[in-house]
Structures are given as structure tokens and as C-alpha cells.
Amino acid sequence: MIESFRRLLRSFIHAWEGICILFVTQRNMRIHLVAAFGAIGGGIWLRLSRYEWLWVLLAISLVIVAEALNSAIEFVCDRLSPDYDPLIKKAKDTAAGGVLIAALLAVAIGVGVFGPRLTRLLT
């Protein structure tokens, strides 16, 4: 049982190392993080409801997960083929497209959640 707990703990440590690698090596992850803190700050300022927070946190999580998967695919592709390869390009472009889709959805959620509140404040 103790060994099982140690393995579990090690898996969390490896996951944390992966998160740190993302923030240290990936510029786009840092951009997503700034946007996430902006959304969280805006949510606090506008006093979002519980359900609005769920949408905002879902959007933030989706973008971060998509960026993590994209980065993992890029790391593996760069290891497998440091030279140009059209199939590697397709893999990288497809993964980047997934991040773009997640980011566009996050923008749509942001407009839906923050838009009406900001409109009321400005009028």
C-alpha cells in the first residue's frame, strides 16, 4: 500500500514537472496564462455567478489542456524528425489547430459571460 502511494505521488510530481516545463519553454502557454489571470480578475471584479465561473474555468482549462497536448506533440515530433517532414508538419499543424479552436471557443465563452455585464456597466 505504501509503495502504491509512492507511485501515485511520483506521478503527481512528474505531472507538476510537465506543467513547469510548459510555462518555462512555451511562450504561448505564458500568453494563455496572462489571459487566464485577466479573465479571473475580470470575473472577480464583475462578481460572476457560480455558473458563469464554471464556464470561464472550463474555457481556461480547455485552452491550457489543448496547449499542453500541442506542446507534447511538438516535443515528440521534434525528437522523431528534427528535419522537415511533411507528415510531421501535418501533425504539428493539426495540434496547433486544436489550440486555435479551443482559444476561439474561450473567446466566445468570454463574450457570452462578460459581454452583457460590461454592456450594462457602460450604458
Order of alpha helices (4+ residues) and beta strands (2+ residues): alpha-alpha-alpha-alpha
